[in-house]
C-alpha cells in the first residue's frame, strides 16, 4: 500500500465528468477518473486556525467541493497556531460513537519543524491516520495535532503530496489527498510512520474555551482525587479564585465557580471550569488556550 517516499503521485488536475445517481457534474481530480464512487454525502470537518469567518475557509471549501461536490463540509476554527486545541477537537469528533461516513481534514501548521527560514514555503508533513474505530483523518503533523488520538491510532502514514511550493498548501496541494481518502483510493498513502514519535499532550493546561466562557482543560476526571463539595484554589493567568469540585455541573449555587467533569472527553471526561450564571473566561481575565493552571487547597 502506498509508494516510496519522494514519489510525486499527485499531478496537475484534469477536468472530467462523472455520475452520481441521476446527477452529472464536472469535477476536478488528480486521478483522471470519478472521485466520488463509493460514498453518499460524506461529512468532512475542516479544522484549522484560519480564524472564524476567515475567507481562507471559503477557498479551501471550494477546492474540496470541486472534488467532492456531494460532501457536507463543516469548517471549525481554532486559535492561531494552537495544535493543542486542534488535537483536542480532532479527538472529540473522531471518537464520537456511531458516526459514519465522516472525515477530518486539519491544517494548523505553525511551520516550526525547523527554526531557520523555510525554503519554498516548506513546512510540517501531511499525515494520514486511521483509528481503532475506523475513523480516518488527514492532518498536518504539527505539535499536538495527533496527541489526543495517539492511543487510538492503528494506522499512521505519510501522505503522498508535496509539503512545499505554496504558502497556502491547504488550498493548493492538500485537497486532492483529502478527496482520495474520502473516495477510498489508497494510492495517496505512503510509508508507515511511527506513532510513538507523536508527543503526549500536556496535563493541566487550557484546551478550549467555549461560547459560554467555560474553560475546558486537558485534565481527565480519572486524575481527580477530590471529594464532591471540596473547596479549591484555581490559579490561571495570575488570577486566583475559589472553586468547588463537583461531579455534576449544576451542584453549585448561582455565581459560584465549579471544577467539574465537562461535556468533552467521552468515557473519561475532561475537567472544566464553569461559573454558574457567569463567564469563567472573563473571571480569569481572558486567559489563552494552552496556558497552564494550578489547583491548591485553601488554608482555612
Secondary structure by P-SEA (a helix, b strand, c coil): ccccccccccccccccccccccbbbbbbccccccccccccbbbbbbccccccccaaaaaaaaaaaaaccccbbbbbbcccccaaaaaaaaaaaaaccccccbbbbbbbcccccccccccccccbbbbbbbccccccccccccccccccccccccbbbbccccccccccccccccaaaaaaaaacccccccbbbbcccccccccccccccccccbbbcccccccccccccbbbbbbcccbbbbbbbbcccccccccccccccccccccbbbbbbbccccccccccccccccbbbbbbbbcc
